[in-house]
């Protein structure tokens, strides 16, 4: 095989370089063969270097950092801490009332583990007689759930035979933990976790047919109202802020929406007028709370229809 053919096979020299080398040989037949060989070697080295640089470039291009979405777990750089019931069982032996209160509530999460559920019941029952009212109430609720009686006033039964509830009931002056739990077909799961500024669950009000649930959440500055269809996994818009924007437009009031989503507005007297319509009184804030408008808000779920009228009109 000729040298030219060999170079073509390994793909290190292109046709132009080979032809150029040939012409150079014809023109300068008086050059020693060793110089021709050196020249060809240099061209081979040059070609190899170019190919290597190109390979490194494309490798770096393909290895470019790509992140589609960062979750809370991603940025911890560690596996998510799993629920550890034993830790909470041990905490019940503590002299710290806060630890005991937290442990009693968290042990409700052991519901799906029958063996652990029995252990938790045995350890929690004595606290039903505790001198600390908050601990006694928490123990009574935990026992009601773990023993599957579901008779507590903090348990809400829905049309699909599931139940919903919160933990840490009324632990704050503002309300309960902002997580809604659900038991369906003897399986406990998190139904809804609210984010700030919905820091507490203030009220849970099922519709008469128990297909829908009105949830009032709050911070220390604002109330928030949503209607949930737990079975379908659907929810309404947040109704207080929606009412504030709509009423502001009706009355030509300047309505700014804060970046922290605090509206400094409140709701009370929530009532289901029928299975499809929720009504409540609202105190809506405008002009940095310099103006408060008292209104009546009505929301028809099936029509997604929001009505806001001045209270007393």
QUICOR-V160388 format. One line per field, one symbol per residue. ss: DSSP state (H for helix, E for strand, L for the rest). Layout:
ss = ???
This chain:
ss = LLHHHHHHHHLLLLHHHHHHHHHHHHHLLLLLHHHHHHHHHHHHHHHHHHHHHHHHHHHHHHLLLLLLLLLLLHHHLLLLLLLLHHHHHHHLLLLLHHHHHHHHHHHHHHLLLHHHHHHHHHHHHHHHHLLLHHHHHHHHHHHHHHLLLLLLLLLEELLLLLEEELLLLLLELLEEELEEEEEELLEEEEEEELLLLLLEEEEEEELLLLLLEEEEEELLLLEEEEEEELLLLEELLLHHHHHHHHHHHHLLLLLLLLLLLLLLLEEEEEEELLLLEEEEEEEEEELLLLEEEEEEEEEELLLLEEEEEELLL
